[in-house]
Amino acid sequence: MAKYLLLYHGGGMPESEAEQKKVMDAWGAWYGQLGAAVADGGNPIGQTRTIAKDGTVTAGGGANPASGYTIISADTIDAAVSLAKGCPILAGGGAIEVCETFEM
């Protein structure tokens, strides 16, 4: 079974505590549905820096910065995509990049 990086882009947290609780409950329910497929629950991403080949460093992560990640196990990339489609970040206007990882 392969591992897949779910790299989140965009999304956000609502301002009110009641709406924040709804979002966190949705994430908890989604993780519950994933069950044993969760290899690493991940975290949100804060500050970023991008280093170019000439050594130039820029802040902000580029045009479509990552906002968080999760690592899941799945039989195929299509199965990983199916699991990712239930992620609450999509309801919050974000997107998910599903990336197959390889053991080295």
LINHU-V328762 format. One record per residue. N is the residue number from 1. PSI is psi in whole degrees, 0 to 359 (999 if undefined). OMEGA is omega in radians with two decimals (999 if undefined). BURIAL is I if it has 16 or more other C-alpha atoms within 10 Angstrom, else O. Layout:
N/PSI/OMEGA/BURIAL ; N/PSI/OMEGA/BURIAL
//
This chain:
1/130/-3.11/O ; 2/162/3.04/O ; 3/143/-3.11/I ; 4/132/3.06/I ; 5/122/2.98/I ; 6/109/-3.09/I ; 7/116/-3.07/I ; 8/141/3.08/I ; 9/132/3.08/I ; 10/207/-3.05/I ; 11/186/3.13/I ; 12/173/-3.13/O ; 13/130/3.10/O ; 14/162/-3.09/O ; 15/322/-3.06/O ; 16/148/3.14/O ; 17/323/-3.14/O ; 18/317/3.12/O ; 19/323/3.07/O ; 20/318/3.12/O ; 21/319/3.10/O ; 22/315/-3.13/O ; 23/313/-3.12/I ; 24/322/3.08/O ; 25/321/3.11/O ; 26/317/3.10/I ; 27/317/3.12/I ; 28/318/3.12/O ; 29/319/3.14/O ; 30/314/3.10/I ; 31/324/3.08/I ; 32/321/3.11/O ; 33/326/3.12/O ; 34/326/3.10/I ; 35/234/-3.07/O ; 36/349/3.11/O ; 37/339/-3.13/I ; 38/113/3.09/I ; 39/326/3.12/I ; 40/115/-3.10/O ; 41/342/3.07/O ; 42/195/-3.10/O ; 43/163/2.93/O ; 44/161/3.10/O ; 45/135/3.13/O ; 46/237/-3.11/O ; 47/145/3.07/O ; 48/156/3.01/O ; 49/140/3.08/O ; 50/130/-3.13/O ; 51/121/3.12/O ; 52/166/-3.10/O ; 53/336/3.11/O ; 54/4/3.11/O ; 55/354/3.11/O ; 56/135/-3.13/O ; 57/129/3.06/O ; 58/150/3.13/O ; 59/152/2.95/O ; 60/351/3.04/O ; 61/14/3.06/O ; 62/198/-3.02/O ; 63/330/-3.10/O ; 64/72/-3.01/O ; 65/150/3.05/I ; 66/145/3.11/I ; 67/354/3.10/I ; 68/180/-3.12/I ; 69/161/2.96/I ; 70/148/3.04/I ; 71/127/3.13/I ; 72/162/3.02/I ; 73/139/3.10/I ; 74/159/-3.13/I ; 75/325/-3.10/O ; 76/165/3.08/O ; 77/326/3.11/I ; 78/323/3.08/O ; 79/321/3.10/O ; 80/319/3.10/I ; 81/317/3.12/I ; 82/318/3.10/O ; 83/320/-3.10/I ; 84/332/-3.10/I ; 85/341/3.11/O ; 86/1/-3.06/I ; 87/132/-3.13/I ; 88/342/-3.14/I ; 89/332/-3.14/I ; 90/322/3.11/I ; 91/337/3.13/O ; 92/12/3.09/O ; 93/4/-3.14/O ; 94/181/3.12/O ; 95/162/3.13/I ; 96/130/3.01/I ; 97/122/-3.13/O ; 98/119/-3.03/I ; 99/123/3.05/O ; 100/136/3.08/I ; 101/162/-3.12/O ; 102/140/3.05/O ; 103/138/3.13/O ; 104/999/999/O
//
